[in-house]
Amino acid sequence: MKTTASLFGVIALATIAVSGPLNAGQSIVPHAVVELYTSQGCNSCPPADRVLHELNQEHNDLLLLSYHVDYWNYLGWTDPFSDAFYSARQREYANHMRERYVYTPQVIINGDHVVRATAKQRIEATSRSLAPLPDVVDIDLSNSDTTKPAQGTVTLVRSEKSSAASTSLVWMVGFDNEHQRDVLSGENAGKRLVHANVVREMIGLGHWDGARREIPFAMTTPTDGGIAVLVQDGRGGPIVAASLIRF
């Protein structure tokens, strides 16, 4: 589905491997960040949601995130996970890439590569072709109770592989592992949809100039999937570093 909404907003593998679940509290660097823009009100989105769910089951070295946009809520079903902030983030990407409109489903890899959202093998191949993200971000949790909002410290360190500059923005993302929902009206009425790594909260942690920095953080929403830090080259620009903790 497509919309001609104006382009504005506030922003946002050597080898693909299959491995077992990681221990909660272990901060790791994903090989690539795969962002899916989706909506329960979009009849084109369920196949893309299934692809992201499959990828999440198969590839621990990818950070896969599902952002639910709000611009299809008028079609008769309000997506309970939708947020105008995620719609604005997608529009920042569109603005940076000089696209005339935003649409769902859309997959963006490392903030710089658009891939057809249902093309599972293409998503894998594109992620595999990218250089690994640099190890410059560490997340330290100060609370281990995942029923409460995550708190802790993000440490940013300089790396020769890092392209961070004064325009780099630091984002903290909290996500749930999985949600299943019965859609009662709208274009997907009667369907049970399954979503993986649903973004529930995204907060800005400021700019980074590439020097060592420690940033305290406190989320406001508990999440059961994990938290991630994204370092982005400006609003809607490429993702130049990332780290995550899976719960």
C-alpha positions as CSV (number, residue, x, y, z in Angstrom):
1,M,0.0,0.0,0.0
2,K,1.2,3.5,-0.7
3,T,0.4,7.0,0.6
4,T,1.4,10.4,-0.8
5,A,1.7,11.9,2.7
6,S,4.2,14.7,2.9
7,L,7.8,13.9,3.6
8,F,8.4,15.1,7.1
9,G,9.1,13.7,10.5
10,V,11.4,13.6,13.4
11,I,13.6,10.7,12.3
12,A,14.9,7.4,13.0
13,L,26.9,-10.6,7.4
14,A,30.2,-11.8,6.9
15,T,27.9,-14.8,7.3
16,I,24.3,-15.2,8.3
17,A,24.3,-17.8,11.0
18,V,21.8,-19.8,12.9
19,S,22.5,-20.0,16.6
20,G,20.8,-20.6,20.0
21,P,19.3,-17.8,22.1
22,L,21.7,-15.4,23.8
23,N,21.8,-14.8,27.5
24,A,19.8,-11.9,28.8
25,G,22.1,-9.0,29.7
26,Q,24.7,-9.8,27.1
27,S,25.3,-6.8,24.8
28,I,26.1,-7.9,21.3
29,V,26.7,-6.2,17.9
30,P,24.4,-7.4,15.1
31,H,25.8,-7.8,11.7
32,A,23.0,-5.7,10.2
33,V,19.8,-3.9,11.2
34,V,16.6,-4.8,9.3
35,E,13.7,-2.5,9.8
36,L,10.2,-3.5,8.7
37,Y,7.5,-0.8,8.3
38,T,4.2,-2.5,8.6
39,S,0.5,-2.1,9.7
40,Q,-2.3,-4.3,10.8
41,G,-4.5,-2.2,8.6
42,C,-2.6,-3.0,5.4
43,N,-3.7,-6.1,3.5
44,S,-0.3,-6.3,1.8
45,C,1.6,-6.6,5.1
46,P,0.9,-10.1,6.6
47,P,3.3,-11.8,4.2
48,A,6.0,-9.4,5.2
49,D,5.2,-9.9,8.9
50,R,5.6,-13.7,8.3
51,V,9.0,-13.2,6.6
52,L,10.3,-11.1,9.5
53,H,9.0,-13.7,12.0
54,E,10.9,-16.5,10.1
55,L,14.1,-14.4,9.8
56,N,13.9,-13.7,13.6
57,Q,13.7,-17.5,14.2
58,E,16.6,-18.3,12.0
59,H,19.2,-15.5,12.3
60,N,20.5,-14.3,15.7
61,D,23.1,-12.2,14.1
62,L,20.6,-9.8,12.6
63,L,18.7,-7.1,14.5
64,L,15.2,-7.3,13.1
65,L,12.7,-4.7,14.1
66,S,9.0,-4.2,13.3
67,Y,7.7,-0.6,13.3
68,H,4.0,-0.2,13.1
69,V,2.9,3.0,11.3
70,D,-0.3,4.8,12.0
71,Y,-1.3,6.2,8.6
72,W,-3.5,3.3,7.7
73,N,-5.6,3.4,10.9
74,Y,-8.3,5.4,9.2
75,L,-9.2,2.3,7.1
76,G,-11.3,0.8,9.8
77,W,-8.8,-0.8,12.2
78,T,-6.5,0.9,14.6
79,D,-3.2,-1.0,14.9
80,P,-2.6,-1.3,18.7
81,F,1.2,-1.1,18.1
82,S,1.1,1.9,15.8
83,D,2.7,5.2,16.6
84,A,3.0,8.4,14.7
85,F,6.7,8.5,15.6
86,Y,7.4,5.4,13.6
87,S,5.5,6.9,10.6
88,A,7.7,10.0,10.9
89,R,10.8,7.9,11.1
90,Q,9.9,6.2,7.8
91,R,9.2,9.6,6.2
92,E,12.7,10.7,7.3
93,Y,14.1,7.8,5.3
94,A,11.9,8.7,2.3
95,N,13.1,12.2,2.5
96,H,16.8,11.2,2.7
97,M,16.4,8.7,-0.2
98,R,14.4,11.3,-2.2
99,E,11.3,9.1,-2.5
100,R,8.0,10.8,-3.1
101,Y,5.9,8.7,-0.7
102,V,6.0,6.1,2.0
103,Y,4.4,2.7,1.8
104,T,3.9,-0.6,3.6
105,P,5.3,-3.1,3.8
106,Q,8.8,-1.7,3.4
107,V,12.2,-3.2,4.6
108,I,15.2,-0.9,5.1
109,I,18.6,-2.5,5.9
110,N,21.1,-0.4,7.9
111,G,19.1,2.7,7.0
112,D,20.5,2.7,3.5
113,H,19.2,-0.3,1.5
114,V,15.5,-0.8,0.5
115,V,14.5,-4.4,-0.2
116,R,11.1,-5.8,-1.1
117,A,9.7,-6.8,2.3
118,T,8.5,-10.2,1.2
119,A,11.8,-11.2,-0.5
120,K,13.3,-13.3,2.2
121,Q,16.3,-14.5,0.3
122,R,17.0,-10.9,-1.0
123,I,16.9,-9.6,2.6
124,E,19.4,-12.3,3.7
125,A,21.7,-11.7,0.7
126,T,21.7,-8.0,1.1
127,S,22.4,-8.3,4.8
128,R,25.2,-10.8,4.1
129,S,26.8,-8.5,1.5
130,L,27.2,-5.6,4.0
131,A,30.4,-5.0,6.1
132,P,29.8,-5.8,9.7
133,L,28.8,-2.9,11.9
134,P,31.6,-1.7,14.2
135,D,31.9,-2.7,17.8
136,V,31.6,0.8,19.4
137,V,28.4,0.5,21.5
138,D,28.0,-1.3,24.8
139,I,24.8,-1.5,26.8
140,D,24.9,-2.1,30.6
141,L,21.6,-2.8,32.3
142,S,21.1,-1.6,35.9
143,N,18.0,-3.7,36.5
144,S,17.4,-7.3,35.6
145,D,13.7,-7.4,36.0
146,T,12.2,-7.4,32.5
147,T,8.7,-6.8,33.8
148,K,9.9,-3.2,34.5
149,P,11.2,-0.6,32.0
150,A,14.9,-1.1,31.2
151,Q,17.4,1.3,32.8
152,G,21.1,1.5,32.5
153,T,24.0,3.1,30.7
154,V,25.1,3.2,27.0
155,T,28.9,3.5,26.5
156,L,30.1,4.8,23.1
157,V,33.8,4.2,22.3
158,R,35.8,5.3,19.3
159,S,36.7,2.7,16.7
160,E,38.8,2.8,13.5
161,K,35.8,1.3,11.7
162,S,33.3,3.8,13.0
163,S,32.1,6.5,10.7
164,A,30.4,8.4,13.5
165,A,30.5,12.2,13.1
166,S,29.0,15.2,14.8
167,T,25.8,14.5,12.9
168,S,25.3,11.1,14.4
169,L,22.2,10.5,16.4
170,V,21.8,7.9,19.1
171,W,18.5,6.0,19.5
172,M,17.4,3.6,22.2
173,V,14.7,1.1,21.0
174,G,12.7,-1.3,23.2
175,F,10.9,-4.2,21.5
176,D,8.6,-7.2,22.4
177,N,9.6,-10.6,21.1
178,E,6.3,-11.6,19.6
179,H,2.6,-10.6,19.4
180,Q,-0.4,-12.4,17.9
181,R,-3.5,-10.4,17.3
182,D,-6.9,-11.2,15.8
183,V,-7.9,-8.3,13.5
184,L,-11.7,-7.7,13.8
185,S,-12.2,-5.1,11.1
186,G,-10.6,-3.3,8.2
187,E,-8.6,-4.8,5.3
188,N,-7.3,-7.8,7.4
189,A,-10.6,-8.5,9.2
190,G,-10.8,-12.2,10.3
191,K,-7.1,-12.7,10.2
192,R,-4.7,-13.6,13.0
193,L,-1.5,-11.8,12.5
194,V,1.9,-12.7,14.0
195,H,4.5,-10.0,14.6
196,A,8.1,-10.4,15.7
197,N,10.3,-7.9,17.5
198,V,7.6,-5.2,17.7
199,V,9.0,-1.8,18.6
200,R,7.1,-0.5,21.6
201,E,9.3,2.5,22.5
202,M,12.0,4.6,20.8
203,I,13.8,7.5,22.6
204,G,16.6,9.8,21.5
205,L,19.8,9.8,23.5
206,G,21.3,12.8,21.7
207,H,24.2,13.4,19.3
208,W,27.6,11.7,19.2
209,D,30.8,13.2,17.9
210,G,32.8,10.0,17.9
211,A,34.5,10.5,21.3
212,R,34.0,8.2,24.2
213,R,30.8,8.9,26.0
214,E,28.6,7.4,28.6
215,I,24.8,8.0,28.4
216,P,22.4,7.0,31.2
217,F,19.0,5.9,29.9
218,A,15.6,5.0,31.4
219,M,12.8,3.5,29.2
220,T,9.2,4.1,30.2
221,T,7.7,0.9,28.7
222,P,8.5,-2.7,29.8
223,T,9.5,-4.9,26.8
224,D,10.0,-8.7,26.7
225,G,12.1,-8.9,23.6
226,G,15.1,-6.7,24.3
227,I,16.6,-3.3,23.8
228,A,18.8,-1.9,21.1
229,V,20.9,1.2,20.4
230,L,21.1,2.6,16.9
231,V,23.7,5.1,15.9
232,Q,22.5,6.9,12.8
233,D,24.2,9.4,10.4
234,G,21.6,12.2,10.7
235,R,17.9,12.0,10.4
236,G,16.9,9.3,8.0
237,G,20.6,8.5,7.3
238,P,22.5,5.2,7.3
239,I,22.9,3.3,10.5
240,V,26.6,3.3,11.3
241,A,26.6,1.3,14.6
242,A,24.3,-0.8,16.7
243,S,24.2,-3.0,19.8
244,L,21.4,-5.0,21.5
245,I,20.5,-7.0,24.5
246,R,18.0,-9.8,24.1
247,F,15.8,-10.7,27.1
